[in-house]
C-alpha cells in the first residue's frame, strides 16, 4: 500500500502524500526532537523534511521503504539545525551570562514513569551518535537495514555502533541510575 501511495504522490497526487506524511510525521518529529532537543525546532525540522522529501520524491526508489529515507532527510536537517543553534547559543553565551538548566523533577506518582524518565536521562548522557542509534533501533523499531539506510552506513556498522552504545548506556545506568537495575538481571 505504501508503494502505491508513493507512486501516486510521485505522479502529483497531494492527497496520497498527505497520507504518507500522517503515517510518518510522529517518527520524523521524534527523531528531530531527539537531535535538536526543542519541540518547536523539531516541528520546524519535521515540516522542512517533508517539504524537501516532497520536492525530491521523484528521486525516491519505490522498491525501498519510505520511512528510513524520510528519517535520513530529517536527521540531516536536524543536525544542521543543531549546529546552527549551537553557534547561536555560543554567541549568546559570550554576550550574556549562561543560565544553568533546571533538571526535571524527580518526583512522580508512577514508578514506571520515573524509570522511563531516568532511562531517557541516561540516554541523554550519551553522545549524539549513540542516542540516534538507540532511538532508531529501539524507539522507532527500525530494522538494522533501515537504520543503516537512515544513517547512511553499512548494516555491520549499525550492529557495532549499537553494541558499543548499549555498553556505554549500561555503564551510565550502573554509575548514575542504579534504581533502573533493581529487580532486573541485565539492561
KERODO-783590 format. One record per atom (N, C-alpha, C): residue in three letters; atom name; y, z, x. Coordinates in pm, whole numbers. Layout:
! residues N
+------+------+--------+--------+--------+
! balo ! fido !  north !     up !   east !
+------+------+--------+--------+--------+
!  Ala !   CA !      Y !      Z !      X !
...
+------+------+--------+--------+--------+
END
This chain:
! residues 187
+------+------+--------+--------+--------+
! balo ! fido !  north !     up !   east !
+------+------+--------+--------+--------+
!  Unk !    N !   -119 !      0 !     82 !
!  Unk !   CA !      0 !      0 !      0 !
!  Unk !    C !    127 !      0 !     88 !
!  Unk !    N !    127 !     82 !    197 !
!  Unk !   CA !    245 !     86 !    282 !
!  Unk !    C !    272 !    -50 !    344 !
!  Unk !    N !    167 !   -119 !    387 !
!  Unk !   CA !    186 !   -251 !    447 !
!  Unk !    C !    252 !   -347 !    348 !
!  Unk !    N !    210 !   -336 !    221 !
!  Unk !   CA !    270 !   -420 !    118 !
!  Unk !    C !    418 !   -387 !    100 !
!  Unk !    N !    451 !   -258 !     99 !
!  Unk !   CA !    590 !   -217 !     87 !
!  Unk !    C !    672 !   -266 !    206 !
!  Unk !    N !    615 !   -259 !    325 !
!  Unk !   CA !    686 !   -305 !    445 !
!  Unk !    C !    710 !   -455 !    435 !
!  Unk !    N !    609 !   -530 !    397 !
!  Unk !   CA !    625 !   -675 !    385 !
!  Unk !    C !    732 !   -710 !    282 !
!  Unk !    N !    730 !   -639 !    169 !
!  Unk !   CA !    831 !   -664 !     65 !
!  Unk !    C !    970 !   -629 !    118 !
!  Unk !    N !    981 !   -518 !    191 !
!  Unk !   CA !   1110 !   -478 !    248 !
!  Unk !    C !   1156 !   -581 !    351 !
!  Unk !    N !   1062 !   -632 !    431 !
!  Unk !   CA !   1096 !   -736 !    529 !
!  Unk !    C !   1149 !   -861 !    460 !
!  Unk !    N !   1101 !   -884 !    339 !
!  Unk !   CA !   1144 !  -1002 !    262 !
!  Unk !    C !   1276 !   -976 !    189 !
!  Unk !    N !   1332 !   -854 !    204 !
!  Unk !   CA !   1461 !   -825 !    144 !
!  Unk !    C !   1457 !   -737 !     20 !
!  Unk !    N !   1340 !   -687 !    -17 !
!  Unk !   CA !   1327 !   -601 !   -135 !
!  Unk !    C !   1377 !   -460 !   -101 !
!  Unk !    N !   1499 !   -429 !   -144 !
!  Unk !   CA !   1558 !   -299 !   -114 !
!  Unk !    C !   1486 !   -184 !   -184 !
!  Unk !    N !   1432 !   -211 !   -302 !
!  Unk !   CA !   1357 !   -107 !   -373 !
!  Unk !    C !   1233 !    -65 !   -295 !
!  Unk !    N !   1167 !   -162 !   -233 !
!  Unk !   CA !   1049 !   -131 !   -152 !
!  Unk !    C !   1089 !    -45 !    -33 !
!  Unk !    N !   1203 !    -77 !     29 !
!  Unk !   CA !   1248 !      2 !    143 !
!  Unk !    C !   1287 !    143 !     99 !
!  Unk !    N !   1345 !    155 !    -18 !
!  Unk !   CA !   1380 !    287 !    -72 !
!  Unk !    C !   1255 !    373 !    -88 !
!  Unk !    N !   1148 !    313 !   -135 !
!  Unk !   CA !   1021 !    387 !   -149 !
!  Unk !    C !    973 !    432 !    -11 !
!  Unk !    N !    981 !    345 !     88 !
!  Unk !   CA !    940 !    380 !    224 !
!  Unk !    C !   1026 !    495 !    280 !
!  Unk !    N !   1155 !    488 !    255 !
!  Unk !   CA !   1244 !    595 !    302 !
!  Unk !    C !   1202 !    727 !    240 !
!  Unk !    N !   1178 !    727 !    111 !
!  Unk !   CA !   1139 !    852 !     43 !
!  Unk !    C !   1008 !    906 !     97 !
!  Unk !    N !    916 !    819 !    133 !
!  Unk !   CA !    788 !    863 !    187 !
!  Unk !    C !    801 !    929 !    324 !
!  Unk !    N !    901 !    889 !    401 !
!  Unk !   CA !    910 !    934 !    540 !
!  Unk !    C !   1036 !   1015 !    572 !
!  Unk !    N !   1124 !   1034 !    475 !
!  Unk !   CA !   1252 !   1098 !    506 !
!  Unk !    C !   1237 !   1243 !    552 !
!  Unk !    N !   1143 !   1316 !    496 !
!  Unk !   CA !   1127 !   1455 !    536 !
!  Unk !    C !   1080 !   1466 !    682 !
!  Unk !    N !    983 !   1386 !    719 !
!  Unk !   CA !    932 !   1390 !    856 !
!  Unk !    C !   1040 !   1346 !    955 !
!  Unk !    N !   1115 !   1244 !    921 !
!  Unk !   CA !   1222 !   1195 !   1009 !
!  Unk !    C !   1330 !   1302 !   1025 !
!  Unk !    N !   1369 !   1363 !    914 !
!  Unk !   CA !   1470 !   1469 !    919 !
!  Unk !    C !   1420 !   1587 !   1004 !
!  Unk !    N !   1297 !   1629 !    981 !
!  Unk !   CA !   1245 !   1745 !   1055 !
!  Unk !    C !   1239 !   1720 !   1205 !
!  Unk !    N !   1198 !   1601 !   1243 !
!  Unk !   CA !   1194 !   1569 !   1386 !
!  Unk !    C !   1336 !   1569 !   1443 !
!  Unk !    N !   1428 !   1508 !   1371 !
!  Unk !   CA !   1567 !   1507 !   1416 !
!  Unk !    C !   1621 !   1649 !   1427 !
!  Unk !    N !   1588 !   1733 !   1331 !
!  Unk !   CA !   1634 !   1872 !   1333 !
!  Unk !    C !   1575 !   1947 !   1453 !
!  Unk !    N !   1450 !   1922 !   1480 !
!  Unk !   CA !   1386 !   1986 !   1595 !
!  Unk !    C !   1461 !   1951 !   1723 !
!  Unk !    N !   1504 !   1829 !   1734 !
!  Unk !   CA !   1567 !   1783 !   1857 !
!  Unk !    C !   1714 !   1825 !   1865 !
!  Unk !    N !   1790 !   1809 !   1756 !
!  Unk !   CA !   1934 !   1839 !   1763 !
!  Unk !    C !   1966 !   1982 !   1723 !
!  Unk !    N !   1880 !   2047 !   1644 !
!  Unk !   CA !   1900 !   2188 !   1611 !
!  Unk !    C !   2006 !   2217 !   1507 !
!  Unk !    N !   2055 !   2117 !   1438 !
!  Unk !   CA !   2157 !   2138 !   1336 !
!  Unk !    C !   2124 !   2048 !   1216 !
!  Unk !    N !   2126 !   2106 !   1097 !
!  Unk !   CA !   2085 !   2032 !    978 !
!  Unk !    C !   2177 !   1915 !    948 !
!  Unk !    N !   2307 !   1934 !    962 !
!  Unk !   CA !   2400 !   1824 !    934 !
!  Unk !    C !   2383 !   1710 !   1034 !
!  Unk !    N !   2370 !   1745 !   1160 !
!  Unk !   CA !   2348 !   1642 !   1262 !
!  Unk !    C !   2214 !   1572 !   1240 !
!  Unk !    N !   2113 !   1650 !   1202 !
!  Unk !   CA !   1980 !   1592 !   1176 !
!  Unk !    C !   1986 !   1495 !   1058 !
!  Unk !    N !   2062 !   1531 !    955 !
!  Unk !   CA !   2076 !   1441 !    840 !
!  Unk !    C !   2145 !   1311 !    882 !
!  Unk !    N !   2248 !   1323 !    967 !
!  Unk !   CA !   2316 !   1202 !   1017 !
!  Unk !    C !   2221 !   1116 !   1099 !
!  Unk !    N !   2142 !   1180 !   1185 !
!  Unk !   CA !   2046 !   1107 !   1268 !
!  Unk !    C !   1942 !   1039 !   1179 !
!  Unk !    N !   1891 !   1109 !   1079 !
!  Unk !   CA !   1790 !   1052 !    991 !
!  Unk !    C !   1846 !    930 !    918 !
!  Unk !    N !   1968 !    943 !    867 !
!  Unk !   CA !   2030 !    831 !    797 !
!  Unk !    C !   2047 !    711 !    890 !
!  Unk !    N !   2095 !    737 !   1010 !
!  Unk !   CA !   2113 !    630 !   1108 !
!  Unk !    C !   1979 !    567 !   1146 !
!  Unk !    N !   1875 !    650 !   1156 !
!  Unk !   CA !   1742 !    598 !   1190 !
!  Unk !    C !   1693 !    501 !   1084 !
!  Unk !    N !   1712 !    536 !    958 !
!  Unk !   CA !   1667 !    447 !    850 !
!  Unk !    C !   1751 !    320 !    844 !
!  Unk !    N !   1878 !    330 !    874 !
!  Unk !   CA !   1964 !    210 !    877 !
!  Unk !    C !   1919 !    118 !    990 !
!  Unk !    N !   1898 !    175 !   1108 !
!  Unk !   CA !   1854 !     92 !   1222 !
!  Unk !    C !   1717 !     33 !   1197 !
!  Unk !    N !   1628 !    112 !   1141 !
!  Unk !   CA !   1493 !     62 !   1112 !
!  Unk !    C !   1501 !    -55 !   1013 !
!  Unk !    N !   1586 !    -42 !    914 !
!  Unk !   CA !   1600 !   -150 !    814 !
!  Unk !    C !   1650 !   -277 !    881 !
!  Unk !    N !   1747 !   -262 !    970 !
!  Unk !   CA !   1802 !   -380 !   1039 !
!  Unk !    C !   1700 !   -445 !   1131 !
!  Unk !    N !   1606 !   -366 !   1181 !
!  Unk !   CA !   1505 !   -419 !   1274 !
!  Unk !    C !   1367 !   -433 !   1211 !
!  Unk !    N !   1361 !   -423 !   1081 !
!  Unk !   CA !   1232 !   -426 !   1012 !
!  Unk !    C !   1158 !   -557 !   1035 !
!  Unk !    N !   1231 !   -665 !   1057 !
!  Unk !   CA !   1166 !   -794 !   1082 !
!  Unk !    C !   1088 !   -793 !   1213 !
!  Unk !    N !   1120 !   -700 !   1303 !
!  Unk !   CA !   1051 !   -690 !   1432 !
!  Unk !    C !    928 !   -598 !   1424 !
!  Unk !    N !    913 !   -529 !   1312 !
!  Unk !   CA !    803 !   -433 !   1298 !
!  Unk !    C !    671 !   -505 !   1274 !
!  Unk !    N !    567 !   -461 !   1344 !
!  Unk !   CA !    432 !   -516 !   1330 !
!  Unk !    C !    363 !   -446 !   1213 !
!  Unk !    N !    343 !   -519 !   1103 !
!  Unk !   CA !    288 !   -460 !    980 !
!  Unk !    C !    142 !   -418 !    994 !
!  Unk !    N !     77 !   -451 !   1103 !
!  Unk !   CA !    -61 !   -406 !   1122 !
!  Unk !    C !    -66 !   -262 !   1171 !
!  Unk !    N !     48 !   -205 !   1206 !
!  Unk !   CA !     56 !    -68 !   1257 !
!  Unk !    C !    117 !     22 !   1150 !
!  Unk !    N !     93 !    153 !   1161 !
!  Unk !   CA !    155 !    244 !   1064 !
!  Unk !    C !    306 !    254 !   1089 !
!  Unk !    N !    381 !    271 !    982 !
!  Unk !   CA !    526 !    274 !    989 !
!  Unk !    C !    579 !    406 !   1044 !
!  Unk !    N !    517 !    517 !   1007 !
!  Unk !   CA !    570 !    649 !   1042 !
!  Unk !    C !    596 !    667 !   1193 !
!  Unk !    N !    501 !    636 !   1280 !
!  Unk !   CA !    530 !    654 !   1424 !
!  Unk !    C !    650 !    572 !   1471 !
!  Unk !    N !    662 !    451 !   1419 !
!  Unk !   CA !    775 !    366 !   1457 !
!  Unk !    C !    906 !    428 !   1411 !
!  Unk !    N !    911 !    474 !   1287 !
!  Unk !   CA !   1032 !    539 !   1236 !
!  Unk !    C !   1065 !    665 !   1316 !
!  Unk !    N !    962 !    743 !   1348 !
!  Unk !   CA !    984 !    865 !   1424 !
!  Unk !    C !   1034 !    835 !   1565 !
!  Unk !    N !    987 !    726 !   1622 !
!  Unk !   CA !   1036 !    687 !   1755 !
!  Unk !    C !   1184 !    650 !   1749 !
!  Unk !    N !   1223 !    577 !   1647 !
!  Unk !   CA !   1364 !    542 !   1629 !
!  Unk !    C !   1446 !    670 !   1613 !
!  Unk !    N !   1399 !    761 !   1527 !
!  Unk !   CA !   1472 !    886 !   1502 !
!  Unk !    C !   1478 !    973 !   1627 !
!  Unk !    N !   1369 !    982 !   1700 !
!  Unk !   CA !   1366 !   1065 !   1821 !
!  Unk !    C !   1465 !   1013 !   1925 !
!  Unk !    N !   1470 !    882 !   1942 !
!  Unk !   CA !   1565 !    825 !   2038 !
!  Unk !    C !   1709 !    853 !   1998 !
!  Unk !    N !   1739 !    835 !   1870 !
!  Unk !   CA !   1875 !    863 !   1821 !
!  Unk !    C !   1908 !   1011 !   1835 !
!  Unk !    N !   1812 !   1097 !   1802 !
!  Unk !   CA !   1835 !   1241 !   1809 !
!  Unk !    C !   1858 !   1286 !   1954 !
!  Unk !    N !   1782 !   1231 !   2046 !
!  Unk !   CA !   1802 !   1266 !   2187 !
!  Unk !    C !   1941 !   1223 !   2235 !
!  Unk !    N !   1982 !   1104 !   2192 !
!  Unk !   CA !   2116 !   1058 !   2227 !
!  Unk !    C !   2221 !   1150 !   2167 !
!  Unk !    N !   2201 !   1189 !   2042 !
!  Unk !   CA !   2296 !   1280 !   1976 !
!  Unk !    C !   2300 !   1414 !   2048 !
!  Unk !    N !   2183 !   1465 !   2086 !
!  Unk !   CA !   2177 !   1594 !   2155 !
!  Unk !    C !   2252 !   1587 !   2289 !
!  Unk !    N !   2234 !   1478 !   2361 !
!  Unk !   CA !   2306 !   1462 !   2488 !
!  Unk !    C !   2456 !   1459 !   2464 !
!  Unk !    N !   2499 !   1384 !   2363 !
!  Unk !   CA !   2640 !   1375 !   2331 !
!  Unk !    C !   2695 !   1511 !   2290 !
!  Unk !    N !   2622 !   1580 !   2204 !
!  Unk !   CA !   2665 !   1713 !   2161 !
!  Unk !    C !   2667 !   1810 !   2278 !
!  Unk !    N !   2571 !   1797 !   2368 !
!  Unk !   CA !   2566 !   1884 !   2485 !
!  Unk !    C !   2690 !   1867 !   2572 !
!  Unk !    N !   2731 !   1742 !   2592 !
!  Unk !   CA !   2852 !   1717 !   2671 !
!  Unk !    C !   2975 !   1772 !   2599 !
!  Unk !    N !   2978 !   1754 !   2468 !
!  Unk !   CA !   3091 !   1803 !   2389 !
!  Unk !    C !   3097 !   1956 !   2394 !
!  Unk !    N !   2983 !   2020 !   2377 !
!  Unk !   CA !   2980 !   2167 !   2381 !
!  Unk !    C !   3016 !   2220 !   2519 !
!  Unk !    N !   2972 !   2151 !   2621 !
!  Unk !   CA !   3006 !   2194 !   2757 !
!  Unk !    C !   3156 !   2186 !   2779 !
!  Unk !    N !   3217 !   2083 !   2727 !
!  Unk !   CA !   3362 !   2069 !   2738 !
!  Unk !    C !   3430 !   2181 !   2661 !
!  Unk !    N !   3384 !   2211 !   2539 !
!  Unk !   CA !   3442 !   2321 !   2462 !
!  Unk !    C !   3423 !   2454 !   2534 !
!  Unk !    N !   3306 !   2470 !   2595 !
!  Unk !   CA !   3278 !   2593 !   2668 !
!  Unk !    C !   3375 !   2615 !   2783 !
!  Unk !    N !   3418 !   2506 !   2844 !
!  Unk !   CA !   3516 !   2518 !   2953 !
!  Unk !    C !   3653 !   2555 !   2899 !
!  Unk !    N !   3682 !   2511 !   2776 !
!  Unk !   CA !   3812 !   2537 !   2718 !
!  Unk !    C !   3818 !   2674 !   2651 !
!  Unk !    N !   3715 !   2709 !   2578 !
!  Unk !   CA !   3711 !   2835 !   2504 !
!  Unk !    C !   3600 !   2924 !   2558 !
!  Unk !    N !   3610 !   3051 !   2527 !
!  Unk !   CA !   3502 !   3143 !   2566 !
!  Unk !    C !   3379 !   3112 !   2482 !
!  Unk !    N !   3265 !   3118 !   2545 !
!  Unk !   CA !   3139 !   3092 !   2476 !
!  Unk !    C !   3100 !   3210 !   2389 !
!  Unk !    N !   3074 !   3187 !   2264 !
!  Unk !   CA !   3031 !   3291 !   2173 !
!  Unk !    C !   2879 !   3299 !   2177 !
!  Unk !    N !   2821 !   3417 !   2203 !
!  Unk !   CA !   2675 !   3426 !   2208 !
!  Unk !    C !   2613 !   3401 !   2070 !
!  Unk !    N !   2497 !   3342 !   2071 !
!  Unk !   CA !   2424 !   3317 !   1947 !
!  Unk !    C !   2369 !   3446 !   1890 !
!  Unk !    N !   2366 !   3452 !   1759 !
!  Unk !   CA !   2308 !   3567 !   1692 !
!  Unk !    C !   2161 !   3534 !   1664 !
!  Unk !    N !   2074 !   3621 !   1707 !
!  Unk !   CA !   1930 !   3598 !   1685 !
!  Unk !    C !   1899 !   3613 !   1537 !
!  Unk !    N !   1803 !   3538 !   1486 !
!  Unk !   CA !   1765 !   3553 !   1346 !
!  Unk !    C !   1714 !   3694 !   1318 !
!  Unk !    N !   1734 !   3736 !   1197 !
!  Unk !   CA !   1692 !   3869 !   1156 !
!  Unk !    C !   1542 !   3886 !   1171 !
!  Unk !    N !   1501 !   4001 !   1227 !
!  Unk !   CA !   1359 !   4027 !   1245 !
!  Unk !    C !   1298 !   4089 !   1120 !
!  Unk !    N !   1383 !   4128 !   1024 !
!  Unk !   CA !   1332 !   4191 !    902 !
!  Unk !    C !   1285 !   4084 !    804 !
!  Unk !    N !   1174 !   4110 !    746 !
!  Unk !   CA !   1121 !   4018 !    646 !
!  Unk !    C !   1028 !   4092 !    554 !
!  Unk !    N !   1022 !   4049 !    430 !
!  Unk !   CA !    930 !   4114 !    336 !
!  Unk !    C !    788 !   4064 !    355 !
!  Unk !    N !    774 !   3950 !    412 !
!  Unk !   CA !    644 !   3884 !    418 !
!  Unk !    C !    597 !   3872 !    563 !
!  Unk !    N !    481 !   3927 !    592 !
!  Unk !   CA !    427 !   3922 !    728 !
!  Unk !    C !    404 !   3778 !    773 !
!  Unk !    N !    357 !   3696 !    684 !
!  Unk !   CA !    332 !   3556 !    719 !
!  Unk !    C !    462 !   3487 !    760 !
!  Unk !    N !    567 !   3516 !    686 !
!  Unk !   CA !    696 !   3459 !    720 !
!  Unk !    C !    740 !   3508 !    858 !
!  Unk !    N !    718 !   3635 !    885 !
!  Unk !   CA !    753 !   3690 !   1016 !
!  Unk !    C !    676 !   3619 !   1127 !
!  Unk !    N !    548 !   3597 !   1103 !
!  Unk !   CA !    468 !   3529 !   1205 !
!  Unk !    C !    513 !   3385 !   1225 !
!  Unk !    N !    545 !   3316 !   1115 !
!  Unk !   CA !    595 !   3178 !   1126 !
!  Unk !    C !    725 !   3175 !   1205 !
!  Unk !    N !    812 !   3268 !   1172 !
!  Unk !   CA !    939 !   3274 !   1241 !
!  Unk !    C !    918 !   3304 !   1391 !
!  Unk !    N !    828 !   3395 !   1420 !
!  Unk !   CA !    800 !   3429 !   1560 !
!  Unk !    C !    741 !   3309 !   1633 !
!  Unk !    N !    651 !   3239 !   1568 !
!  Unk !   CA !    591 !   3121 !   1630 !
!  Unk !    C !    698 !   3015 !   1653 !
!  Unk !    N !    784 !   2997 !   1555 !
!  Unk !   CA !    893 !   2899 !   1569 !
!  Unk !    C !    981 !   2937 !   1688 !
!  Unk !    N !   1011 !   3065 !   1701 !
!  Unk !   CA !   1091 !   3111 !   1814 !
!  Unk !    C !   1017 !   3089 !   1946 !
!  Unk !    N !    888 !   3115 !   1945 !
!  Unk !   CA !    809 !   3094 !   2067 !
!  Unk !    C !    811 !   2947 !   2107 !
!  Unk !    N !    797 !   2860 !   2010 !
!  Unk !   CA !    800 !   2716 !   2037 !
!  Unk !    C !    936 !   2677 !   2095 !
!  Unk !    N !   1041 !   2736 !   2043 !
!  Unk !   CA !   1175 !   2703 !   2093 !
!  Unk !    C !   1202 !   2758 !   2233 !
!  Unk !    N !   1115 !   2842 !   2284 !
!  Unk !   CA !   1129 !   2888 !   2423 !
!  Unk !    C !   1080 !   2779 !   2520 !
!  Unk !    N !   1005 !   2685 !   2467 !
!  Unk !   CA !    951 !   2576 !   2549 !
!  Unk !    C !   1059 !   2471 !   2571 !
!  Unk !    N !   1036 !   2385 !   2669 !
!  Unk !   CA !   1134 !   2278 !   2688 !
!  Unk !    C !   1118 !   2174 !   2577 !
!  Unk !    N !   1216 !   2086 !   2567 !
!  Unk !   CA !   1223 !   1990 !   2456 !
!  Unk !    C !   1098 !   1902 !   2448 !
!  Unk !    N !   1046 !   1859 !   2562 !
!  Unk !   CA !    928 !   1772 !   2563 !
!  Unk !    C !    808 !   1843 !   2502 !
!  Unk !    N !    790 !   1971 !   2538 !
!  Unk !   CA !    678 !   2048 !   2482 !
!  Unk !    C !    696 !   2068 !   2332 !
!  Unk !    N !    819 !   2097 !   2290 !
!  Unk !   CA !    846 !   2116 !   2147 !
!  Unk !    C !    811 !   1990 !   2068 !
!  Unk !    N !    854 !   1876 !   2120 !
!  Unk !   CA !    831 !   1749 !   2049 !
!  Unk !    C !    682 !   1720 !   2033 !
!  Unk !    N !    606 !   1738 !   2139 !
!  Unk !   CA !    463 !   1703 !   2132 !
!  Unk !    C !    390 !   1795 !   2035 !
!  Unk !    N !    424 !   1924 !   2035 !
!  Unk !   CA !    362 !   2018 !   1942 !
!  Unk !    C !    403 !   1985 !   1799 !
!  Unk !    N !    530 !   1954 !   1779 !
!  Unk !   CA !    578 !   1919 !   1646 !
!  Unk !    C !    508 !   1795 !   1591 !
!  Unk !    N !    502 !   1691 !   1672 !
!  Unk !   CA !    442 !   1566 !   1626 !
!  Unk !    C !    294 !   1583 !   1592 !
!  Unk !    N !    220 !   1652 !   1678 !
!  Unk !   CA !     76 !   1666 !   1657 !
!  Unk !    C !     40 !   1766 !   1548 !
!  Unk !    N !    107 !   1881 !   1545 !
!  Unk !   CA !     63 !   1988 !   1457 !
!  Unk !    C !    148 !   2005 !   1332 !
!  Unk !    N !    274 !   1976 !   1339 !
!  Unk !   CA !    356 !   1992 !   1220 !
!  Unk !    C !    361 !   1865 !   1136 !
!  Unk !    N !    368 !   1751 !   1201 !
!  Unk !   CA !    363 !   1624 !   1129 !
!  Unk !    C !    220 !   1572 !   1118 !
!  Unk !    N !    129 !   1632 !   1192 !
!  Unk !   CA !    -13 !   1598 !   1189 !
!  Unk !    C !    -37 !   1450 !   1223 !
!  Unk !    N !     37 !   1400 !   1321 !
!  Unk !   CA !     13 !   1263 !   1367 !
!  Unk !    C !   -110 !   1262 !   1457 !
!  Unk !    N !   -178 !   1152 !   1457 !
!  Unk !   CA !   -292 !   1136 !   1546 !
!  Unk !    C !   -242 !   1124 !   1690 !
!  Unk !    N !   -333 !   1132 !   1785 !
!  Unk !   CA !   -297 !   1114 !   1925 !
!  Unk !    C !   -235 !    975 !   1944 !
!  Unk !    N !   -296 !    875 !   1882 !
!  Unk !   CA !   -246 !    738 !   1893 !
!  Unk !    C !   -105 !    725 !   1836 !
!  Unk !    N !    -82 !    783 !   1719 !
!  Unk !   CA !     50 !    776 !   1657 !
!  Unk !    C !    154 !    852 !   1740 !
!  Unk !    N !    114 !    966 !   1793 !
!  Unk !   CA !    203 !   1044 !   1878 !
!  Unk !    C !    239 !    964 !   2003 !
!  Unk !    N !    140 !    898 !   2059 !
!  Unk !   CA !    165 !    814 !   2177 !
!  Unk !    C !    264 !    704 !   2145 !
!  Unk !    N !    252 !    647 !   2028 !
!  Unk !   CA !    344 !    541 !   1988 !
!  Unk !    C !    486 !    596 !   1972 !
!  Unk !    N !    501 !    712 !   1909 !
!  Unk !   CA !    634 !    772 !   1891 !
!  Unk !    C !    699 !    800 !   2026 !
!  Unk !    N !    621 !    856 !   2118 !
!  Unk !   CA !    674 !    895 !   2248 !
!  Unk !    C !    675 !    782 !   2350 !
!  Unk !    N !    615 !    669 !   2312 !
!  Unk !   CA !    606 !    553 !   2400 !
!  Unk !    C !    534 !    586 !   2530 !
!  Unk !    N !    418 !    651 !   2514 !
!  Unk !   CA !    332 !    686 !   2627 !
!  Unk !    C !    188 !    651 !   2590 !
!  Unk !    N !     98 !    666 !   2684 !
!  Unk !   CA !    -43 !    639 !   2658 !
!  Unk !    C !   -107 !    759 !   2588 !
!  Unk !    N !   -214 !    736 !   2511 !
!  Unk !   CA !   -282 !    846 !   2443 !
!  Unk !    C !   -330 !    956 !   2538 !
!  Unk !    N !   -376 !    918 !   2657 !
!  Unk !   CA !   -419 !   1018 !   2755 !
!  Unk !    C !   -304 !   1107 !   2798 !
!  Unk !    N !   -184 !   1049 !   2805 !
!  Unk !   CA !    -65 !   1127 !   2840 !
!  Unk !    C !    -35 !   1227 !   2730 !
!  Unk !    N !    -52 !   1185 !   2605 !
!  Unk !   CA !    -32 !   1277 !   2492 !
!  Unk !    C !   -126 !   1395 !   2505 !
!  Unk !    N !   -252 !   1367 !   2533 !
!  Unk !   CA !   -352 !   1475 !   2544 !
!  Unk !    C !   -317 !   1572 !   2656 !
!  Unk !    N !   -279 !   1519 !   2770 !
!  Unk !   CA !   -250 !   1608 !   2883 !
!  Unk !    C !   -120 !   1685 !   2859 !
!  Unk !    N !    -18 !   1619 !   2804 !
!  Unk !   CA !    108 !   1689 !   2775 !
!  Unk !    C !     86 !   1798 !   2671 !
!  Unk !    N !      5 !   1765 !   2570 !
!  Unk !   CA !    -22 !   1862 !   2465 !
!  Unk !    C !    -97 !   1982 !   2520 !
!  Unk !    N !   -195 !   1958 !   2604 !
!  Unk !   CA !   -271 !   2067 !   2664 !
!  Unk !    C !   -180 !   2158 !   2745 !
!  Unk !    N !    -94 !   2099 !   2826 !
!  Unk !   CA !     -1 !   2179 !   2906 !
!  Unk !    C !    100 !   2252 !   2818 !
!  Unk !    N !    148 !   2187 !   2714 !
!  Unk !   CA !    244 !   2250 !   2623 !
!  Unk !    C !    181 !   2369 !   2553 !
!  Unk !    N !     57 !   2354 !   2510 !
!  Unk !   CA !    -12 !   2465 !   2443 !
!  Unk !    C !    -39 !   2580 !   2541 !
!  Unk !    N !    -70 !   2547 !   2665 !
!  Unk !   CA !    -88 !   2653 !   2766 !
!  Unk !    C !     43 !   2730 !   2785 !
!  Unk !    N !    153 !   2657 !   2793 !
!  Unk !   CA !    283 !   2724 !   2810 !
!  Unk !    C !    318 !   2806 !   2685 !
!  Unk !    N !    288 !   2752 !   2567 !
!  Unk !   CA !    313 !   2825 !   2443 !
!  Unk !    C !    230 !   2953 !   2441 !
!  Unk !    N !    105 !   2943 !   2481 !
!  Unk !   CA !     18 !   3060 !   2486 !
!  Unk !    C !     79 !   3168 !   2577 !
!  Unk !    N !    132 !   3127 !   2691 !
!  Unk !   CA !    195 !   3220 !   2783 !
!  Unk !    C !    318 !   3287 !   2723 !
!  Unk !    N !    400 !   3209 !   2653 !
!  Unk !   CA !    519 !   3265 !   2587 !
!  Unk !    C !    477 !   3364 !   2480 !
!  Unk !    N !    379 !   3328 !   2400 !
!  Unk !   CA !    333 !   3417 !   2293 !
!  Unk !    C !    280 !   3547 !   2351 !
!  Unk !    N !    197 !   3538 !   2453 !
!  Unk !   CA !    140 !   3659 !   2512 !
!  Unk !    C !    247 !   3748 !   2575 !
!  Unk !    N !    347 !   3687 !   2636 !
!  Unk !   CA !    451 !   3764 !   2705 !
!  Unk !    C !    558 !   3818 !   2610 !
!  Unk !    N !    596 !   3738 !   2511 !
!  Unk !   CA !    712 !   3775 !   2431 !
!  Unk !    C !    683 !   3803 !   2284 !
!  Unk !    N !    571 !   3759 !   2234 !
!  Unk !   CA !    540 !   3772 !   2092 !
!  Unk !    C !    398 !   3825 !   2072 !
!  Unk !    N !    368 !   3943 !   2126 !
!  Unk !   CA !    231 !   3994 !   2119 !
!  Unk !    C !    181 !   4017 !   1976 !
!  Unk !    N !    272 !   4035 !   1881 !
!  Unk !   CA !    229 !   4054 !   1742 !
!  Unk !    C !    155 !   3932 !   1688 !
!  Unk !    N !    184 !   3816 !   1744 !
!  Unk !   CA !    115 !   3694 !   1699 !
!  Unk !    C !    -31 !   3692 !   1741 !
!  Unk !    N !    -66 !   3769 !   1842 !
!  Unk !   CA !   -204 !   3767 !   1890 !
!  Unk !    C !   -292 !   3875 !   1828 !
!  Unk !    N !   -230 !   3968 !   1755 !
!  Unk !   CA !   -308 !   4075 !   1692 !
!  Unk !    C !   -402 !   4016 !   1586 !
!  Unk !    N !   -527 !   4052 !   1595 !
!  Unk !   CA !   -626 !   4007 !   1498 !
!  Unk !    C !   -669 !   3863 !   1515 !
!  Unk !    N !   -629 !   3800 !   1623 !
!  Unk !   CA !   -668 !   3660 !   1648 !
!  Unk !    C !   -743 !   3653 !   1781 !
!  Unk !    N !   -845 !   3569 !   1780 !
!  Unk !   CA !   -921 !   3551 !   1903 !
!  Unk !    C !   -843 !   3475 !   2006 !
!  Unk !    N !   -785 !   3364 !   1962 !
!  Unk !   CA !   -719 !   3273 !   2057 !
!  Unk !    C !   -610 !   3197 !   1983 !
!  Unk !    N !   -504 !   3172 !   2054 !
!  Unk !   CA !   -392 !   3099 !   1996 !
!  Unk !    C !   -418 !   2951 !   2008 !
+------+------+--------+--------+--------+
END
